[in-house]
Amino acid sequence: MEIIESLKQLLGLDDPPAIPLDQRRRDAKAAIEAWLQVPRTTQYSLPPDRFAERLRTLVESPQELRQGQYNWCLPAAFLQSVLRRFPDLVTQFGLELYTRGGGRLGDIEVSLTDAFRAFDYPDLIRSDPELPQRNRDLYLASHADWILLGAVQDETTLYPMSGSPRDPVSFSVGTLTDLFEECGLYEDVTTLSSSDKRNRQKLIDALEKSRTQDILLVGDIANFGVGRMGRHAVRLVAPPTFTAPAGGGTPTDQETMTFQFWSWGFQPSGVAGIPFDPVQNAFTYSLTRRQFAAMEIIIAEPKPI
């Protein structure tokens, strides 16, 4: 291996340097501007200028990506991770989806159904009598997010997508790891083993990687401060802090882990009681180490491309 690397250096065949994030954002915005120069007909009941405006927002502020009222937390956790690192690729994916109903994100290729493309998303949002006005406004403003997330969701299901909230949803840790592996934008994707989660130091070392890698947590939605049943997926924003059990003594699996996570893209009323950073759209919650270790922890290392 050392001989091969030496030959590559001698022949000038080293891998090119990774594109800086700022450059990726400039490239994304330039692609949007170029796309707008061509007259286009409205698709997905969303005018092209409004679609482009929302894409610009997501390029600059990927934490603004909104899941909306759909059960698409797995696509949201995946796409928000990719959007933070590769905004140019997500932008191109979005422009292709709008233009021809299909697109490519890394090695993932999606072709949306005619039913999905014809689905009247604004009418669904406006006609829901149980939807608070605040949510209605947020969801209508993030119509483009629905298109992007629907395309990622389409990759995870065997059923044709119609665009309805009643479309079947696949939810498993394997589904999420498959997205990271199949997109080809990540060097390595691993699920932390049960033994490593129980080992305090190994758990700390793994979660420290959230500074440079994407770490996803999958578990009961109650683990994220929501008082109802179900499973949920989020992205860990920063390494957790640890607090010893009351009364002191040697830390055990009952010590408290306080962690910050991204989800939903806004603060739903159901999680209004926990600390929320409106700039990063990130929530702060605490669990015992035993509770935290019961969740699935996925570590995705992005490629330097």
Disulfide bonds with the S-S distance in Angstrom:
none
